[in-house]
Amino acid sequence: MADAKTQEQALLELRNRIDGIDERIGQLISERARCAQEVAEVKNASAEGRALYYRPEREAQVLRKVMERNEGPLSNEELARLFREIMSACLALEQPVKVAYLGPEGTFTQQAALKHFGQSAVSLPFSAIDEVFREVEAGAVNYGVVPVENSTEGVVSHTLDNFMSSNLKICGEVELRVHHNLLVSDVTNVNSISRIYSHGQSLAQCRKWLDSHYPKAERVAVSSNAEAARRLKGEWNAAAIAPAKAAEIYGLNILAEKIEDQPDNSTRFLIIGTQVVPASGHDKTSILVAMRNQPGALHNLLEPFHRHEIDLTRVETRPSRTGVWTYVFFVDFNGHMDDPVIRATLDEVSSRVADLKVLGSYPKAVL
Ligand SMILES: O=C(O)C(=O)C[C@]1(C(=O)O)C=C[C@@H](O)C=C1
């Protein structure tokens, strides 16, 4: 009895301390939000209606500082995620940011949009990558989010091809650990699952798991994981592979978690917009280069990077849509356009190729 009393007393004291801390945190968050409102006034005063509220480079710096200062016990990622949301709410006070993403609701791309902009952003689903580009170009939204690398949605080439005809810039990147789950609906008879829906790439990424758990089930590839989740309604013998978020949105149950064959399965997404982003201190640049398919062409293109010791992070090639025998390379490397070494390198590259377009310099993914 005495023990129970002491425990209750200890809890009460700790909870009183937590109440006091919460009060201070609340006051500080409000003070920060008022500061952000003043930032907006300063931006408005000098921009004649064209103020840039969202500043990717500053957000990256804020989050990096949060991680550097962290003394635990929360992990760097956890603490940065909390500050991500505080900044998202502060930005919404300045201007609610509108973001188009490759939908439907529940896709990994939506998850990437929320991870990058936080919950206070207004995110709008579009059914094709071209549409996301068009919405941003038309000014109907401020930014777009599209998958680009090792994508579960299987659309990397679409994103790259869109850059050939678009003047949009890359303003940021997001990396997402991709976990697959087996989802069922309330009416599913879990002992007689004979059909499994998902995007083709997701089915491929869970092949071994499916082979051992559902070797006889028919695997049906559909346009997105969210579409797979949507199909389940009313099908008693079907399951879907999709993100946990899709279970929430479509009212489904998770039958098995993290069923991907590779535990470090991840996808990279790009933030597209019209803004040129200043250096944040840890940046990447993406360029698009068009060149004739001659012997030694790729070596010619890459040699200046090697000589200037610039780290390439990705080289991708696509056949150009115009002109026979011409290839287009997408090259990502560490560094920012404002850096004189990068500028000099690109001047050299430019003199060796048919065309060079800088798609953007942007902060490396922080979270
Ligand atoms: O520093 C700014 O420019 C701000 O607008 C403030 C702030 C923030 O909350 O820290 C908010 C939005 C921007 O994207 C970056 C930072």
The ligand as a MOL file (V3000), in Angstrom:
LIG
                    3D

  0  0  0     0  0            999 V3000
M  V30 BEGIN CTAB
M  V30 COUNTS 16 16 0 0 0
M  V30 BEGIN ATOM
M  V30 1 O 14.0570 31.9820 -42.1760 0
M  V30 2 C 13.0800 32.1410 -42.8950 0
M  V30 3 O 13.1880 32.6390 -44.0590 0
M  V30 4 C 11.7350 31.7650 -42.4440 0
M  V30 5 O 10.8000 31.9980 -43.1590 0
M  V30 6 C 11.5520 31.0480 -41.1520 0
M  V30 7 C 11.4440 29.5370 -41.3200 0
M  V30 8 C 11.4720 28.9000 -39.9100 0
M  V30 9 O 10.4160 28.6240 -39.3790 0
M  V30 10 O 12.5780 28.7550 -39.3780 0
M  V30 11 C 10.1680 29.2000 -41.9860 0
M  V30 12 C 10.0990 28.9210 -43.3160 0
M  V30 13 C 11.2600 28.8800 -44.2030 0
M  V30 14 O 11.1530 27.8550 -45.1430 0
M  V30 15 C 12.5180 28.7910 -43.4590 0
M  V30 16 C 12.5870 29.0470 -42.1280 0
M  V30 END ATOM
M  V30 BEGIN BOND
M  V30 1 2 1 2
M  V30 2 1 2 3
M  V30 3 1 2 4
M  V30 4 2 4 5
M  V30 5 1 4 6
M  V30 6 1 6 7
M  V30 7 1 7 8
M  V30 8 1 7 11
M  V30 9 1 7 16
M  V30 10 2 8 9
M  V30 11 1 8 10
M  V30 12 2 11 12
M  V30 13 1 12 13
M  V30 14 1 13 14
M  V30 15 1 13 15
M  V30 16 2 15 16
M  V30 END BOND
M  V30 END CTAB
M  END
